[in-house]
């Protein structure tokens, strides 16, 4: 793939030495056993899934990388064995869904009305649960204010405000996050946690993991 085909990937991300890489284990078919090998997922893959390389996506990826290292110290994340909670953010939800396999329709994803960048990630087989949080002073509060103020504008003022917001987000990514080590600003700990029942009436069963342990 040429660089021109990766127009969506920021220059700072290209230069970053701290971008997380995830190694995920899945099953091999619709009713399959564990696959014999894991696969590599990059943050570029997350951008393609989510749609754009925004600050929320990168912050979520950094947070997830720290939390998953606690649950899977060998570096191979079992995507058949996870469920998670986040706030109802398009960015954080998409990152969590892609990296854990959690889905509302299978009762393995839900949201809590709590501000900030955080995840609660649980390994279903033994109940081990990790909570990972972003340092409260890491993100630029100016960007948060610009986001909140968008509701106050219309027409040309709204257009200009959206442009300003995007510039500030890109500035923060370039000057701060892309130069940061995830563990310096995202911190995880094991917690006692009972995963709530997801209130979705049409929940189904994941048949693709039912027979994952069959020899």
C-alpha positions as CSV (number, residue, x, y, z in Angstrom):
1,X,0.0,0.0,0.0
2,X,1.4,3.4,-0.9
3,X,1.4,6.4,1.3
4,X,-1.2,8.1,-0.9
5,X,-3.6,5.4,-0.1
6,X,-3.2,6.1,3.6
7,X,-4.3,9.8,3.4
8,X,-6.4,9.3,6.5
9,X,-3.3,8.4,8.7
10,X,-1.9,11.5,10.4
11,X,1.8,12.5,9.9
12,X,2.4,12.4,13.6
13,X,1.0,8.9,13.9
14,X,3.5,7.9,11.1
15,X,6.4,9.2,13.2
16,X,5.1,7.9,16.5
17,X,7.1,5.2,18.2
18,X,4.4,4.6,20.8
19,X,1.4,3.5,18.7
20,X,-0.1,0.3,20.2
21,X,-0.2,-3.0,18.3
22,X,-2.6,-5.7,19.4
23,X,-2.3,-9.4,18.9
24,X,-5.8,-11.0,19.0
25,X,-7.0,-14.6,19.2
26,X,-10.3,-15.7,17.7
27,X,-12.0,-18.9,16.5
28,X,-11.6,-20.3,13.0
29,X,-15.2,-20.6,11.8
30,X,-18.9,-20.0,12.5
31,X,-19.0,-22.9,15.0
32,X,-15.3,-23.3,15.3
33,X,-12.5,-24.1,17.6
34,X,-9.8,-21.6,18.6
35,X,-7.7,-20.6,15.6
36,X,-4.2,-22.0,15.6
37,X,-2.7,-18.5,15.3
38,X,-3.4,-15.0,16.4
39,X,-3.7,-11.9,14.2
40,X,-2.2,-8.5,14.4
41,X,-4.5,-5.5,14.7
42,X,-3.1,-1.9,14.4
43,X,-4.6,1.5,15.1
44,X,-4.9,1.9,11.4
45,X,-7.4,-1.0,11.4
46,X,-9.3,0.8,14.1
47,X,-9.4,4.0,12.0
48,X,-10.8,2.0,9.0
49,X,-13.5,0.5,11.3
50,X,-14.4,3.8,13.1
51,X,-14.2,6.1,10.1
52,X,-11.7,8.8,11.1
53,X,-8.5,9.3,13.2
54,X,-9.9,11.5,15.9
55,X,-8.5,12.1,19.4
56,X,-11.1,9.9,21.0
57,X,-10.1,6.9,18.9
58,X,-6.4,7.3,19.7
59,X,-7.1,7.9,23.4
60,X,-9.3,4.8,23.4
61,X,-6.6,2.7,21.7
62,X,-4.0,3.9,24.2
63,X,-6.3,3.1,27.2
64,X,-7.2,-0.3,25.8
65,X,-3.5,-1.2,25.2
66,X,-2.8,-0.6,28.9
67,X,-5.9,-2.5,30.2
68,X,-5.4,-5.5,28.0
69,X,-1.8,-5.9,29.0
70,X,-3.0,-6.5,32.6
71,X,-5.6,-9.1,31.5
72,X,-3.3,-10.8,29.0
73,X,0.3,-10.4,30.1
74,X,1.5,-12.9,27.4
75,X,0.4,-10.3,24.9
76,X,-2.3,-12.4,23.1
77,X,-5.8,-11.1,23.7
78,X,-8.5,-13.7,23.7
79,X,-11.3,-11.9,21.8
80,X,-13.8,-14.7,22.6
81,X,-13.6,-14.2,26.3
82,X,-14.2,-10.5,26.9
83,X,-16.9,-8.0,27.7
84,X,-16.6,-4.3,28.4
85,X,-18.1,-1.0,29.5
86,X,-17.4,2.5,28.4
87,X,-19.2,5.8,28.3
88,X,-21.5,6.2,25.3
89,X,-18.9,7.7,23.0
90,X,-18.8,6.6,19.3
91,X,-15.0,6.6,19.5
92,X,-14.5,4.7,22.7
93,X,-17.3,2.3,22.0
94,X,-15.9,1.4,18.6
95,X,-12.4,0.8,19.9
96,X,-13.7,-1.4,22.7
97,X,-16.0,-3.3,20.4
98,X,-13.2,-4.0,17.8
99,X,-10.6,-5.0,20.3
100,X,-12.7,-7.1,22.7
101,X,-15.4,-8.5,20.5
102,X,-18.0,-7.1,22.9
103,X,-21.4,-6.5,21.3
104,X,-24.6,-5.2,22.8
105,X,-26.6,-7.9,20.9
106,X,-24.7,-10.6,22.8
107,X,-24.8,-8.9,26.2
108,X,-21.0,-8.2,26.2
109,X,-21.0,-4.5,25.7
110,X,-22.8,-1.7,27.6
111,X,-22.3,1.9,28.6
112,X,-22.3,3.9,31.8
113,X,-23.0,7.6,32.1
114,X,-19.6,8.6,33.4
115,X,-17.3,11.3,31.9
116,X,-13.8,10.8,30.8
117,X,-11.8,8.2,28.9
118,X,-12.1,4.9,30.7
119,X,-12.9,1.2,30.2
120,X,-14.0,-1.6,32.5
121,X,-12.9,-4.9,30.8
122,X,-13.8,-8.3,32.1
123,X,-12.4,-11.7,31.2
124,X,-15.6,-13.8,31.3
125,X,-14.0,-17.2,32.0
126,X,-12.7,-16.3,35.4
127,X,-14.3,-12.8,36.1
128,X,-11.0,-11.0,36.3
129,X,-11.8,-7.3,35.7
130,X,-9.6,-4.4,34.9
131,X,-10.5,-0.7,35.0
132,X,-8.3,1.7,33.0
133,X,-8.5,5.4,33.2
134,X,-6.9,8.4,31.5
135,X,-5.2,10.9,33.7
136,X,-7.7,13.8,34.2
137,X,-5.2,16.5,33.3
138,X,-3.9,14.8,30.1
139,X,-6.4,16.0,27.6
140,X,-6.5,19.7,26.6
141,X,-9.6,21.3,28.4
142,X,-9.8,23.9,25.6
143,X,-10.9,21.1,23.2
144,X,-13.6,20.0,25.5
145,X,-14.9,23.6,25.7
146,X,-14.9,23.9,21.9
147,X,-16.8,20.7,21.6
148,X,-19.5,21.9,24.1
149,X,-19.8,25.3,22.4
150,X,-20.8,23.8,19.0
151,X,-24.4,23.7,20.2
152,X,-24.4,27.5,20.5
153,X,-23.6,28.3,16.8
154,X,-25.4,28.1,13.5
155,X,-24.6,28.7,9.9
156,X,-21.1,30.2,9.2
157,X,-20.3,30.5,12.8
158,X,-20.9,26.8,13.3
159,X,-18.8,26.0,10.2
160,X,-15.9,28.1,11.5
161,X,-16.2,26.5,15.0
162,X,-16.0,23.0,13.6
163,X,-12.9,23.9,11.6
164,X,-11.3,25.4,14.7
165,X,-12.1,22.4,16.8
166,X,-10.6,20.0,14.2
167,X,-7.4,22.1,14.1
168,X,-7.1,22.0,17.9
169,X,-7.7,18.3,18.1
170,X,-5.0,17.7,15.4
171,X,-2.6,20.0,17.3
172,X,-3.1,18.1,20.5
173,X,-2.6,14.8,18.8
174,X,0.6,16.0,17.0
175,X,2.2,17.7,20.0
176,X,1.0,15.6,22.9
177,X,-0.5,12.2,22.3
178,X,1.6,10.9,19.5
179,X,4.7,11.7,21.6
180,X,3.3,10.1,24.7
181,X,3.9,6.6,26.1
182,X,0.5,5.0,26.9
183,X,1.4,3.8,30.4
184,X,2.4,7.3,31.4
185,X,-1.1,8.7,31.1
186,X,-3.4,5.7,31.2
187,X,-3.4,3.5,34.3
188,X,-5.1,0.2,35.0
189,X,-5.9,-1.8,38.1
190,X,-7.8,-5.1,38.8
191,X,-11.1,-4.4,40.5
192,X,-13.9,-6.5,42.0
193,X,-16.8,-6.1,39.6
194,X,-20.1,-7.7,38.8
195,X,-21.0,-7.1,35.1
196,X,-24.5,-5.8,34.8
197,X,-27.1,-7.5,32.7
198,X,-27.3,-5.7,29.4
199,X,-30.9,-4.5,28.9
200,X,-31.4,-5.5,25.3
201,X,-34.4,-7.7,24.5
202,X,-33.0,-9.2,21.3
203,X,-29.8,-10.6,22.7
204,X,-28.5,-13.7,20.9
205,X,-25.9,-16.4,21.4
206,X,-22.5,-16.3,19.8
207,X,-22.4,-19.6,18.1
208,X,-18.9,-18.9,16.7
209,X,-17.4,-19.4,20.2
210,X,-19.6,-22.2,21.5
211,X,-17.2,-24.9,20.6
212,X,-13.9,-23.1,20.9
213,X,-12.5,-25.5,23.4
214,X,-13.3,-28.7,21.5
215,X,-10.1,-30.7,20.6
